[in-house]
Amino acid sequence: MTSLYDKIWADWIWFPEGHGWADLTDHDGQVFPKTSDLWATIPIALCFLVIRQIFERTVATPLASLLGVSDKQRIRAPTNPILESHFRSTSKHPTQSSVESLSKQAGCSVRQVQRWFRRRRNQDRPNKLKKFREASWRFTFYLLAFFAGLAALIDKPWFYDMKQVWDGFPKMPLLSSQYWYYMIELGFYVSLLFSIASDVKRKDFKEQIIHHVATISLISFSWLVNYIRAGTMIMLVHDTSDSLMESAKMFNYAGWRKTCNFIFTVFAAVFIVTRLVILPFWIIYTTAVYPLTLYTPFLGFYFFNGLMLVLQALHIFWAVLILRMVVKFLPGNEIVEDERSDKEETESEDEDEGRGEREKFKNGHAQNGYALLNNNHSKAD
């Protein structure tokens, strides 16, 4: 076992030739990152989960009320044990053959069974208040993290000359500001991974998991091998645009369309500049190309930059979604929709049924209010 451990953590794998783990041993009052430091992120993540609950109840909920966040009324599916059993144990999206079979068992028409499943699915979808609280929490963290990261880096020479992130590598002493910036950022992403199952589920759920795992792996690995200067730059770039996105979503849920569109436009510009220009052409260049002029490539070099490329691929994926959202509020469009959202389903069949009812009452009788209530498309996420 010891032999296998030694092989996995051999110096030549994780460091350039002539360097190794011995370079990260504390000496002469200088402190260096250690593997054991990463255990601190677990209690930090748990603290974030507790603080989040308190924040959402005491800050986000009153703020939602102040901004006028409200949900449209959803029509609940009537009680039906047969359909409910199928919904819970078999499928929330029954096939056509299953719908026909269930209609016979439940004594309902096929259309009624389809409508029941549609309404039942919508009952489980998160309301705007839940979405607003989540966005408020992330907005608050990303905003504070951005300014904290900026404060930690603004006076560092490598903030202005990226090549200096390798100056003295790997024998670069750990600064207290770097320690706390790393632990808090990593703890936050671990907390997001813990809560992802209970958070609002979006269409890019798998991409979000990949992003969180890649981010946690990247931050952890950069800590272990003292890529900390580059790591802090990467985290700052990511935090720059995230708070804008979350604030745009908050105003969207509140119905402040013009404010939302303005903030989202700024976010799109900042995202493209930071994630598609600064990150690949400055930071990734400094981590993947410039080191080749200093060191012979080693396994850790490929591992780190491989994770960077995974993140960059996700940024390109999200940039496409962002541009699609921008198009939605060009002249003639009013609503910014989050392309990642798992939207509520519309009830077009009810609308068709409503038309039939209106034909029956075409002589001026009241329209079927039940049909009208269902003729509502979901708002943007």
C-alpha positions as CSV (number, residue, x, y, z in Angstrom):
1,M,0.0,0.0,0.0
2,T,2.8,2.4,0.9
3,S,4.5,1.6,-2.4
4,L,1.4,2.4,-4.4
5,Y,0.9,5.6,-2.4
6,D,4.5,6.6,-3.2
7,K,4.1,5.9,-6.9
8,I,0.9,7.9,-7.1
9,W,2.4,10.9,-5.4
10,A,5.8,10.7,-6.9
11,D,7.5,14.1,-7.4
12,W,8.0,13.6,-11.2
13,I,4.2,13.2,-11.7
14,W,3.1,16.5,-10.0
15,F,6.1,18.8,-10.3
16,P,8.6,19.8,-13.0
17,E,12.0,18.1,-13.0
18,G,14.1,19.1,-10.0
19,H,11.2,20.0,-7.7
20,G,8.9,18.0,-5.4
21,W,6.9,17.8,-2.3
22,A,9.9,18.7,-0.2
23,D,9.7,22.2,-1.6
24,L,6.4,22.7,0.2
25,T,7.7,22.0,3.7
26,D,7.3,24.9,6.1
27,H,10.7,26.5,7.0
28,D,12.1,29.8,8.3
29,G,8.6,31.1,9.2
30,Q,7.3,30.5,5.7
31,V,4.1,28.5,5.4
32,F,3.1,26.4,2.4
33,P,-0.2,24.7,1.4
34,K,-0.8,21.2,2.8
35,T,-3.2,18.4,1.9
36,S,-4.7,18.5,5.4
37,D,-5.8,22.1,4.9
38,L,-8.5,20.9,2.5
39,W,-10.4,19.2,5.3
40,A,-11.4,22.6,6.5
41,T,-13.7,23.0,3.5
42,I,-16.1,20.4,4.9
43,P,-17.1,22.4,8.0
44,I,-17.1,25.6,6.0
45,A,-19.5,24.0,3.5
46,L,-21.8,22.9,6.3
47,C,-21.7,26.4,7.7
48,F,-22.6,27.8,4.3
49,L,-25.7,25.4,4.2
50,V,-26.8,26.7,7.7
51,I,-26.1,30.4,6.8
52,R,-28.0,29.9,3.6
53,Q,-31.1,28.7,5.4
54,I,-31.0,31.7,7.7
55,F,-30.3,34.1,4.9
56,E,-33.2,32.9,2.8
57,R,-35.6,33.2,5.6
58,T,-34.5,36.5,7.1
59,V,-33.2,38.4,4.1
60,A,-34.3,36.8,0.8
61,T,-37.9,36.3,1.7
62,P,-38.6,39.8,2.9
63,L,-36.7,41.2,-0.1
64,A,-38.9,39.1,-2.4
65,S,-41.9,40.6,-0.8
66,L,-40.5,44.1,-1.1
67,L,-39.8,43.6,-4.8
68,G,-43.2,42.1,-5.4
69,V,-42.2,38.5,-6.3
70,S,-45.4,36.6,-6.8
71,D,-46.5,33.3,-8.4
72,K,-49.3,32.6,-10.8
73,Q,-52.0,30.3,-9.4
74,R,-51.4,26.7,-10.4
75,I,-54.4,24.4,-10.8
76,R,-53.8,21.3,-8.7
77,A,-54.5,17.9,-10.1
78,P,-57.6,16.3,-8.6
79,T,-57.1,13.3,-6.3
80,N,-56.8,10.1,-8.2
81,P,-55.1,7.1,-6.5
82,I,-54.6,5.2,-9.7
83,L,-52.9,8.0,-11.6
84,E,-51.0,9.1,-8.5
85,S,-49.6,5.6,-8.1
86,H,-48.4,5.5,-11.7
87,F,-46.9,9.0,-11.3
88,R,-44.9,8.1,-8.2
89,S,-43.8,4.5,-9.0
90,T,-43.7,4.3,-12.8
91,S,-43.3,7.5,-14.7
92,K,-44.1,11.2,-14.6
93,H,-44.3,11.2,-18.4
94,P,-46.4,8.2,-19.4
95,T,-46.3,6.8,-22.9
96,Q,-49.3,7.0,-25.1
97,S,-50.1,3.3,-24.5
98,S,-49.8,3.9,-20.7
99,V,-52.2,6.9,-21.0
100,E,-54.8,4.8,-22.8
101,S,-54.5,2.0,-20.3
102,L,-54.7,4.4,-17.3
103,S,-57.8,6.1,-18.9
104,K,-59.6,2.8,-18.8
105,Q,-58.5,2.0,-15.2
106,A,-59.4,5.4,-13.9
107,G,-62.6,5.9,-15.9
108,C,-61.3,9.1,-17.5
109,S,-60.8,10.2,-21.1
110,V,-57.3,10.2,-22.6
111,R,-57.2,14.0,-22.6
112,Q,-58.2,14.1,-18.9
113,V,-55.3,11.7,-18.1
114,Q,-52.9,13.8,-20.1
115,R,-54.1,17.0,-18.3
116,W,-53.9,15.3,-14.9
117,F,-50.2,14.4,-15.4
118,R,-49.4,17.8,-16.8
119,R,-50.9,19.5,-13.7
120,R,-49.3,17.0,-11.4
121,R,-45.9,17.6,-12.8
122,N,-46.4,21.4,-12.5
123,Q,-47.3,21.0,-8.8
124,D,-43.8,19.7,-8.0
125,R,-42.0,22.5,-9.9
126,P,-40.4,25.2,-7.7
127,N,-42.2,28.5,-7.4
128,K,-40.8,31.9,-8.0
129,L,-40.1,32.5,-4.4
130,K,-37.8,29.5,-4.1
131,K,-36.0,30.5,-7.3
132,F,-35.7,34.1,-6.0
133,R,-34.2,33.0,-2.7
134,E,-31.7,30.8,-4.4
135,A,-30.6,33.6,-6.8
136,S,-30.4,36.0,-3.8
137,W,-28.1,33.7,-1.9
138,R,-25.8,33.1,-4.9
139,F,-25.8,36.8,-5.8
140,T,-24.7,37.8,-2.3
141,F,-21.9,35.2,-2.2
142,Y,-20.6,36.0,-5.7
143,L,-20.6,39.7,-5.1
144,L,-18.8,39.5,-1.7
145,A,-16.4,36.9,-3.1
146,F,-15.5,39.1,-6.1
147,F,-14.6,42.1,-3.9
148,A,-12.8,39.8,-1.4
149,G,-10.8,38.3,-4.3
150,L,-10.1,41.7,-5.8
151,A,-8.8,43.0,-2.4
152,A,-6.6,39.9,-2.1
153,L,-5.1,40.4,-5.5
154,I,-5.1,44.1,-6.3
155,D,-1.7,44.7,-4.8
156,K,0.0,41.6,-6.1
157,P,2.4,41.9,-9.1
158,W,1.1,38.8,-10.8
159,F,-2.3,40.5,-11.0
160,Y,-0.8,42.9,-13.6
161,D,1.8,40.5,-15.1
162,M,0.4,37.0,-15.4
163,K,3.8,35.5,-16.1
164,Q,4.8,36.2,-12.5
165,V,2.4,33.5,-11.3
166,W,5.3,31.1,-12.0
167,D,8.0,33.3,-10.4
168,G,9.7,31.0,-7.9
169,F,7.4,28.1,-8.4
170,P,6.8,25.9,-6.5
171,K,8.6,27.6,-3.6
172,M,6.0,30.3,-3.2
173,P,5.0,31.0,0.5
174,L,1.3,30.9,1.3
175,L,-0.3,34.2,2.2
176,S,-3.2,34.3,4.8
177,S,-5.4,36.1,2.2
178,Q,-4.8,33.3,-0.2
179,Y,-5.7,30.7,2.4
180,W,-9.0,32.2,3.3
181,Y,-9.9,33.0,-0.3
182,Y,-9.3,29.4,-1.3
183,M,-11.0,27.8,1.7
184,I,-14.2,30.0,1.4
185,E,-14.5,29.5,-2.4
186,L,-13.9,25.8,-2.2
187,G,-16.3,25.5,0.8
188,F,-19.0,27.3,-1.2
189,Y,-18.7,25.0,-4.2
190,V,-18.8,22.0,-2.0
191,S,-22.0,23.3,-0.4
192,L,-23.5,23.8,-3.9
193,L,-22.7,20.1,-4.6
194,F,-24.3,19.1,-1.3
195,S,-27.5,21.1,-2.1
196,I,-27.8,20.5,-5.9
197,A,-30.3,17.8,-5.4
198,S,-32.7,20.1,-3.5
199,D,-32.0,23.2,-5.6
200,V,-34.1,24.2,-8.6
201,K,-33.3,21.6,-11.3
202,R,-32.4,23.0,-14.7
203,K,-31.9,21.6,-18.1
204,D,-28.2,21.8,-17.7
205,F,-28.3,19.7,-14.5
206,K,-25.5,17.4,-15.8
207,E,-23.4,20.3,-16.9
208,Q,-23.8,21.9,-13.5
209,I,-22.6,18.7,-11.8
210,I,-19.6,18.5,-14.2
211,H,-18.8,22.2,-13.5
212,H,-18.9,21.8,-9.7
213,V,-16.8,18.6,-9.8
214,A,-14.3,20.2,-12.2
215,T,-14.2,23.4,-10.2
216,I,-13.6,21.5,-6.9
217,S,-11.0,19.3,-8.5
218,L,-9.3,22.3,-10.0
219,I,-9.2,24.4,-6.8
220,S,-8.1,21.4,-4.7
221,F,-5.4,20.3,-7.1
222,S,-4.1,23.9,-7.6
223,W,-3.9,24.1,-3.7
224,L,-2.0,20.8,-3.4
225,V,0.8,21.7,-5.9
226,N,0.9,25.4,-5.1
227,Y,-0.7,26.7,-8.3
228,I,-2.3,29.2,-5.9
229,R,-1.4,32.4,-7.7
230,A,-3.0,31.1,-10.9
231,G,-5.9,29.6,-8.9
232,T,-6.9,32.9,-7.3
233,M,-6.9,34.6,-10.7
234,I,-9.2,31.9,-12.1
235,M,-11.6,32.2,-9.2
236,L,-11.7,36.0,-9.5
237,V,-12.5,35.8,-13.3
238,H,-15.4,33.4,-12.5
239,D,-16.8,35.6,-9.7
240,T,-16.8,38.7,-11.9
241,S,-19.9,37.9,-14.0
242,D,-21.8,35.5,-11.7
243,S,-23.3,38.1,-9.4
244,L,-24.7,40.0,-12.5
245,M,-26.4,36.9,-13.7
246,E,-28.0,36.2,-10.3
247,S,-29.2,39.8,-9.9
248,A,-30.8,39.7,-13.4
249,K,-32.7,36.6,-12.4
250,M,-33.8,38.2,-9.2
251,F,-35.3,41.2,-11.1
252,N,-36.8,38.8,-13.7
253,Y,-38.7,36.9,-11.0
254,A,-39.9,40.2,-9.6
255,G,-41.2,41.3,-13.0
256,W,-38.9,44.2,-13.4
257,R,-38.3,43.4,-17.1
258,K,-36.4,46.5,-18.2
259,T,-34.0,46.3,-15.2
260,C,-33.6,42.6,-15.8
261,N,-32.8,43.1,-19.5
262,F,-30.3,45.9,-18.8
263,I,-28.4,43.9,-16.1
264,F,-28.5,40.8,-18.3
265,T,-27.0,42.7,-21.2
266,V,-24.2,43.9,-19.0
267,F,-23.8,40.3,-17.7
268,A,-23.6,38.9,-21.2
269,A,-20.8,41.4,-22.2
270,V,-18.9,40.7,-19.0
271,F,-19.3,37.0,-19.3
272,I,-18.0,36.9,-22.9
273,V,-15.0,39.2,-22.1
274,T,-14.0,37.3,-18.9
275,R,-14.8,33.7,-19.9
276,L,-14.1,33.7,-23.6
277,V,-11.3,36.3,-23.9
278,I,-9.5,36.9,-20.6
279,L,-9.6,33.3,-19.4
280,P,-8.4,31.5,-22.5
281,F,-6.1,34.1,-24.0
282,W,-4.5,35.3,-20.7
283,I,-4.9,32.8,-18.0
284,I,-5.0,29.5,-19.8
285,Y,-2.2,30.8,-22.0
286,T,-0.2,31.5,-18.9
287,T,-1.0,28.0,-17.4
288,A,-0.7,25.9,-20.6
289,V,1.7,27.7,-23.0
290,Y,4.0,29.9,-21.1
291,P,5.2,27.2,-18.6
292,L,6.6,25.2,-21.6
293,T,9.3,27.9,-21.9
294,L,10.3,27.2,-18.3
295,Y,9.7,23.5,-17.6
296,T,9.5,20.2,-19.3
297,P,5.8,19.1,-19.4
298,F,4.8,16.7,-16.6
299,L,1.6,14.8,-15.7
300,G,0.3,17.4,-13.2
301,F,0.7,20.1,-15.9
302,Y,-1.6,18.1,-18.3
303,F,-4.1,17.3,-15.5
304,F,-4.5,20.9,-14.4
305,N,-4.8,22.3,-18.0
306,G,-7.2,19.4,-18.9
307,L,-9.5,20.6,-16.2
308,M,-9.1,24.1,-17.4
309,L,-10.2,23.0,-20.9
310,V,-13.3,21.2,-19.5
311,L,-14.3,24.5,-17.8
312,Q,-13.6,26.4,-21.0
313,A,-15.8,24.0,-23.0
314,L,-18.6,24.6,-20.5
315,H,-18.2,28.3,-20.8
316,I,-18.6,28.0,-24.6
317,F,-21.8,25.9,-24.0
318,W,-23.2,28.5,-21.7
319,A,-22.2,31.4,-23.9
320,V,-24.4,29.9,-26.7
321,L,-27.3,29.8,-24.2
322,I,-26.6,33.4,-23.1
323,L,-26.6,34.7,-26.7
324,R,-29.9,32.9,-27.3
325,M,-31.3,34.6,-24.3
326,V,-30.1,38.0,-25.5
327,V,-31.9,37.5,-28.7
328,K,-35.2,37.0,-26.8
329,F,-35.2,40.6,-25.6
330,L,-34.3,42.3,-28.8
331,P,-37.0,44.6,-30.2
332,G,-40.3,42.6,-30.3
333,N,-39.4,40.4,-27.4
334,E,-40.0,41.3,-23.7
335,I,-38.9,38.5,-21.5
336,V,-35.5,37.1,-20.7
337,E,-35.7,33.4,-20.4
338,D,-33.1,31.3,-18.7
339,E,-32.4,28.7,-21.4
340,R,-31.3,26.3,-18.6
341,S,-34.7,26.4,-16.9
342,D,-36.9,23.4,-16.5
343,K,-40.1,25.4,-17.4
344,E,-43.6,24.7,-16.4
345,E,-45.6,23.0,-19.2
346,T,-48.4,24.8,-21.0
347,E,-51.8,23.3,-21.2
348,S,-52.7,23.7,-24.9
349,E,-55.2,20.9,-24.7
350,D,-57.2,22.9,-22.1
351,E,-57.1,25.8,-24.4
352,D,-58.6,23.8,-27.2
353,E,-61.2,22.5,-24.8
354,G,-61.9,26.1,-23.8
355,R,-62.6,27.0,-27.5
356,G,-65.1,24.2,-27.7
357,E,-66.8,25.6,-24.6
358,R,-66.9,29.1,-26.0
359,E,-68.6,27.7,-29.1
360,K,-71.4,26.5,-26.8
361,F,-71.7,30.0,-25.3
362,K,-71.2,32.0,-28.4
363,N,-74.5,33.9,-27.9
364,G,-72.9,36.1,-25.2
365,H,-72.9,33.7,-22.2
366,A,-69.9,33.8,-19.8
367,Q,-66.7,32.2,-21.0
368,N,-65.5,29.1,-19.3
369,G,-63.3,30.5,-16.5
370,Y,-61.7,27.1,-15.9
371,A,-60.3,27.0,-19.4
372,L,-59.1,30.6,-19.2
373,L,-57.1,29.9,-16.0
374,N,-55.3,27.1,-17.8
375,N,-54.5,29.2,-20.8
376,N,-51.3,30.7,-19.3
377,H,-47.8,30.1,-20.4
378,S,-45.1,29.9,-17.8
379,K,-43.0,32.9,-17.1
380,A,-39.3,32.8,-17.7
381,D,-37.0,31.2,-15.1
